[in-house]
Amino acid sequence: MGRFSRAELESEFARFEKMVEQVAETHDWNPWAEQFTDDADYVEHAMGTFKGREEIRTWVIKTMGRFPGSHMVAFPALWHVIDQETDRVICEIDNPLRDPGDGSLFTATNITILTYAGDGLWSKEEDVYNPMEFAQAAKAWCHRAQELGNLTDEAGRWLDTVGKYF
């Protein structure tokens, strides 16, 4: 059995989800980074492993501060399970991009594995996803926004550089 009760893991995951909602509104990733221990690991399969809260903070602010992260409007958990034996919460996170102007939806999901450390902090997050799925969603969003005359300069630069490879 793990160190924490199912009730505590559920409660802390609910708090985590509330923080994610706040971040989606404010785009300030600092409070989100504060939910990790000083020595936490963040495993991001496409970009590597980030060690410690400050390295995680630097990475997330940079990544989510530019397209496509900057155009994501929510990060809801579609489902979650508690693995009490390992103090983990496993969930599927949706990452919808903002409306390109006609109400259409462009999104991709990832599986997130959170390891709880106690005292409201997480010691590890691992995100598992298909980078191609995210890139294709972003590219499709760009094309639709462009058709509607709503392509941002930032997204246009991404489309002309990174997007051309997908």
N, C-alpha and C positions, 0 to 999 in steps of 0.2 A: 504494500500500500504506500502511496505517496505521502508527502509531509502535510498536505493540505486537504481539507474536506471538499466534497463536491460542492457544497453550498458556497464556500469561499471562492472556489474556482469559477463558479457561475457568476457570483457577484463581481469578481474582478474582471471577468470578460465583459460583463454588462458595462462596467466603468470604462473599459478599453473602447468599447463601441461608442459610448457617449463622447469620449475624447476624439475619436475618429470623425464623428458627426461635426464636432466643433471645428476641427481642422478643415473639413470640407467647406465650411462656411467662411472661415477666416484666412485660410491658406498659410497660417502660421504653424509650422511644424515643430516649433520648439517645445510646446507642452507635450506633444506626442513623444518626442525624444526623451523627455523627462520620465517617461514610464518605464525606462530600461535601467537596469543596474549599471553602475560605473564600468563594470567589466563584461557587459553583455556581448553576445555574438549576434550578428544579423547576417544570415546566409541568404544571399541573393544570387540565384543560380546563373544568371546571365552576366552579372557584374562583379561577383566575388563575395568574400566574407569581410564584414566590417567589424572591427574589434573595439568595444567600449562605446559608451553613450556618446562621447564627443565625435568619434568617427562616424557613428550612425547618424548623428545630427547633421554633420557636414554633408554626408552623402544624400540624405533625404531632402534637405533644403535645396541642394543643387539639382537633384533629379526631379523633384516635384515642382521646382520653380521654372521649369522649361517644358516646352511641348514634347510629348503629349500630357505629361503629368500636370502641367499648369492648366490644362483644359478639362481635367477630371473633376466632376462635381459631387461625387459621393463615393463611399467605400463600404456599402452595407454588407454584412455577413448574410449570405443566403441560407446558410445552415451552419450548425456547429455541433461538435461532440466533445465531451469531457473525457479525458483519459486520466482518471484519478491516480492510477498506479505510477504514472510518470509526471504528474503535475502539469499536464499539457491540455491545451484547448486547440482543436483542429477545426478549421472552418474554410468555407469557400467565400471569397470576397469578390464582389462585383466592382468594376471600375468604369462606370459610364462616363463618356465625354459629354460636354455640354451640348445643348441643342444647336445644330448647325443653322437653324433658321426655319425649319419646316416641321419640327416635332419628331423627326426621325431619331432613332437610338443607335448609337455605336458604342460597343462595350466589349470587354474581355474579362475573364475571371482568373483568379489564382487560388491555390490552396495555401493557407497560412497555418503554420504550426507554431504556437506560442508556448513557451515554458515559463511557468510561474515560479518566482523566487521568494515570494512573501513580501509583506509590508507594502503592497500595492505596486510592486515592480516585477518586470519580466526579465529573465536572464538570457532569453534567446527568442529570436523570431527567424523562421525559415519560410521563404516564399517560393512556391513551386508553380511554374507556369510555362506556357509556350510563348516565347518571345515573338515568334512569327504571328501568332494570333493577335497579340497586342499591336504589332506593327501594321498588320492588315486592317485592323479596326481603325487605327489612327489614319492610315492612308485613305481608307474609304470615307472617313469623316472629312478629311481635307478636300477630297474631290467633291463631296456633297456641298460643303461650305463654299467652295469655289464656284460651283454651279449657281449657288444662291447669292453670290456676291458678298459672302460673310467670312471668307478666309482671312484669318489674322496674318499679319506680317511674319510673326514667329512661326506659325504653322506652315506658312508658305515656304519659309526657309528650310524647315524640316522636310517638307515634301520634295523640295528641289535637291536636297543633299541625302539625308538618310532614307527618305521615303522612296527614292528611285531604285533602291535595292530590293524592294518588296513587290 
